């Protein structure tokens, strides 16, 4: 099971006006990453609904594109990811 690591969730690109692209790397399966509120500090880092997240499952060597589905201010400003589009298999 994946456990969120804030240091692994980073801004990769930001357009002048539009969506941002983030990267996240972990060893857990993508199903853990898309659990509601997995990214516990996403809004504090500047995540917005619709942003792209590139996720690398480093233990399985799989690369996914996800999107920010929901940003919730629960005191933790949690972010929920969705999409699960597999874009690369490096195994």
QUIDABEL-V484889 format. One record per residue. RES is the residue in one letter. SS is DSSP state (A for helix, B for strand, O for the rest). D_LAST is the distance of its C-alpha to the last C-alpha in whole Angstrom. Layout:
# QUIDABEL-V484889
{{RES:SS:D_LAST} {RES:SS:D_LAST}}
This chain:
# QUIDABEL-V484889
{{X:O:20} {X:O:20} {X:O:23} {X:O:23} {X:O:24} {X:A:26} {X:A:25} {X:A:21} {X:B:23} {X:B:24} {X:B:26} {X:B:24} {X:B:27} {X:B:30} {X:O:32} {X:O:36} {X:O:36} {X:O:34} {X:O:30} {X:B:28} {X:B:24} {X:B:23} {X:B:20} {X:B:19} {X:B:16} {X:B:16} {X:O:14} {X:O:16} {X:O:15} {X:A:16} {X:A:19} {X:A:20} {X:A:20} {X:O:22} {X:O:25} {X:O:28} {X:O:29} {X:O:26} {X:B:26} {X:O:30} {X:O:31} {X:A:29} {X:A:33} {X:A:34} {X:A:31} {X:O:32} {X:O:30} {X:O:32} {X:O:31} {X:O:29} {X:O:27} {X:B:24} {X:B:21} {X:B:17} {X:B:15} {X:B:12} {X:B:11} {X:O:10} {X:O:10} {X:O:7} {X:O:6} {X:B:8} {X:B:11} {X:B:14} {X:B:17} {X:B:20} {X:B:24} {X:B:27} {X:B:28} {X:B:31} {X:B:33} {X:B:35} {X:O:38} {X:O:38} {X:O:39} {X:O:35} {X:O:35} {X:B:32} {X:B:29} {X:B:27} {X:B:24} {X:B:23} {X:B:21} {X:B:18} {X:B:17} {X:B:13} {X:B:13} {X:B:9} {X:B:6} {X:O:4} {X:O:0}}
